[in-house]
Amino acid sequence: MDLDDILGSRPDDPLPALLREDLDRLSVAELEARIAALEGEIARSRAKIAFAVDHRASADALFKR
């Protein structure tokens, strides 16, 4: 499976470039900072998913789907 198949092809999406970035040039401290930033983004994304699922469940309950 190709990365573009997973991520789509939005030209303004920085994720494909981030995933292809060469990590060899980064120091341990830079890699740790990168991991911390990515973990923060993962937490933010999971919170958004949880909100969307809860919101959808509330709407379904309201309209008795």
Buried (B, 14 or more C-beta within 10 A) or exposed (E): EEEEEEEEEEEEEEEBEEEEEEEEEEEEEEEEEBEEEEEEEEEEEEEEEEEEEEEEEEEEEEEEE
